[in-house]
Amino acid sequence: EDGLDNPVFTPEEHLEHLRGMTAAQLQEIVVGLDRGISIPVHSGDAEFDFSKAQKNHLSKADRYIKRLQRKLARQQKGSNRRAKTKHRIAVHHAKKANIRNDFAHKTSRLLVDSSAKIIVFEALRTARMTRRPKAKQDEQGRFISNKAKQKAGLNKSILNVGWHVIETYTYYKAYSSSKAVFKIPAPTTSQECAKCGHTHPDNRKTQALFVCGNCGNTDNADHNASLVIKKRAINLILDTGTVLSGDGVLRTQSDSGRGGNRKTGRAKSSTSSAQRSVKKEKLAA
């Protein structure tokens, strides 16, 4: 319908075809993508980040928005000048959205046009990662610091990158190019060593430095994480017990059932509430 000459395959068909390949063959065509805040996307061989001009425009828009928000708080509600200020704030927010959208389009296009045939993301739960921290109380019941201000800054940085938009654009562009996009579970990908497999939180020394406590492997943390994602994806593809979930995540059969068919604490009765009320009335009579 879109006039494309390339054959279009479903993710399940891609997975079935890839299972007939060897690990060495998959090593040549699979790329793992690590998404972060400092570096939005790292593919192992290349980094994808906002340009210097884009960063300047984003920071400039933030400064304007902050100043206009203070001005908005002083203005009278319902006034024309307040409406103009609200419009100016919306314009700067739209500029930021356009910059993120432009970056997502260009990054996804470069990823799909690369030599990789299989693109693997982490299954990140952005909504859960950006939750507001819960209030903390001491033994006397007094509220103590829960670092909400620092968490708010982190949440803003996460949402400003646009991880989900990059993933969405990569999906539809790869689909039209007959390339596969999969996701793998995200836990401990930043703590595992790509060489020996040793996993420990102390391996991640800083945001950018990774030093394995077992074999001494020293690498950029994002580069190491992208290699771990690639290695896990290859192992899952070659595993005959791997299934593809509805949201495109590669999982083993033992993990795929988690949360799928949970029993509620109270089973639903086959009788309706109206029927139960009639029975109660008969018993009372």
C-alpha positions, 0 to 999 in steps of 0.5 A, spaced: 500 500 500 505 504 501 509 503 494 515 499 497 518 494 493 522 491 499 518 485 502 515 486 509 516 481 514 513 480 521 517 480 527 516 473 528 518 471 521 524 475 523 526 471 529 524 464 526 529 466 520 534 468 525 534 462 529 537 458 523 544 462 523 550 461 527 552 466 533 558 468 528 553 470 523 549 474 528 555 478 530 556 481 524 548 484 523 546 485 530 547 492 534 545 493 541 543 500 543 544 503 549 540 509 551 542 514 556 542 522 558 549 524 557 549 520 550 542 519 548 544 513 544 550 509 543 550 503 538 557 500 540 561 503 534 557 510 534 554 515 539 548 519 537 547 526 541 544 533 540 548 538 536 552 544 539 547 548 536 541 544 538 543 544 545 544 551 545 537 552 543 534 547 548 538 551 554 536 558 551 528 556 551 529 553 558 531 560 560 526 563 556 520 559 559 523 560 566 523 567 566 516 567 563 513 563 568 515 568 573 512 573 569 506 569 568 505 568 576 505 576 577 500 577 572 492 578 573 488 571 571 484 573 565 488 579 562 490 579 555 497 580 557 497 574 561 494 570 555 500 573 551 505 570 556 502 563 556 502 563 548 510 565 548 511 559 553 507 555 549 511 557 543 518 555 546 515 549 548 514 547 541 521 549 539 524 544 544 519 539 541 521 540 534 528 539 536 527 533 539 523 530 534 528 532 529 534 529 533 529 523 533 528 522 526 535 523 524 538 518 529 533 513 527 534 514 519 542 513 521 540 507 525 536 504 519 541 506 514 547 502 517 549 496 515 546 492 521 540 488 520 537 487 527 537 493 532 536 491 539 533 496 544 532 495 552 525 495 554 525 501 558 519 503 562 520 511 562 513 512 566 516 508 572 523 511 571 520 518 572 515 517 578 515 522 583 519 519 590 515 517 596 515 522 602 520 519 607 518 520 615 523 519 621 521 515 627 518 521 630 513 522 624 517 528 622 518 529 614 525 528 612 528 530 605 527 525 600 531 528 594 525 530 590 528 536 587 534 532 584 529 527 582 525 532 578 531 534 575 533 527 573 526 526 570 526 532 566 533 530 563 530 523 561 524 526 558 528 531 554 532 526 550 525 522 547 527 515 548 520 513 546 520 517 540 527 515 537 524 507 538 518 509 535 521 512 529 526 506 528 521 501 528 517 504 522 523 505 518 526 499 520 519 495 518 519 499 511 526 497 510 525 489 512 530 490 518 528 487 525 527 491 531 527 487 538 527 489 545 531 485 551 529 486 558 533 492 561 536 489 568 543 490 570 545 491 563 549 497 565 553 493 571 555 487 567 562 486 564 561 485 556 567 480 556 567 476 562 559 477 564 561 479 571 555 483 574 556 488 580 554 495 581 561 497 583 563 495 576 560 502 574 565 507 577 562 513 574 557 515 569 562 514 563 567 509 566 566 502 567 571 497 570 570 490 571 572 488 578 573 481 576 577 481 569 579 488 570 576 490 563 576 498 562 571 501 558 566 507 556 560 505 560 555 506 554 559 502 550 560 496 554 552 496 555 551 496 548 555 490 547 552 487 553 545 488 550 548 485 543 550 479 547 544 478 550 540 479 544 544 474 540 543 468 546 536 469 546 535 469 539 539 462 538 535 459 544 529 455 542 526 457 548 525 464 547 518 467 545 517 474 543 512 478 547 506 482 544 511 489 545 517 486 542 521 483 547 525 477 547 524 473 553 525 466 555 519 462 556 520 462 564 520 469 564 514 470 559 509 468 564 511 473 569 505 478 570 501 474 565 496 470 568 496 473 575 490 471 580 486 476 583 486 476 591 478 475 590 475 471 585 469 473 581 463 470 582 459 467 576 452 470 579 451 478 578 450 483 584 442 483 582 442 476 583 445 476 589 441 481 592 434 477 590 437 471 594 438 476 600 431 478 600 428 471 599 433 469 605 430 475 609 423 473 608 
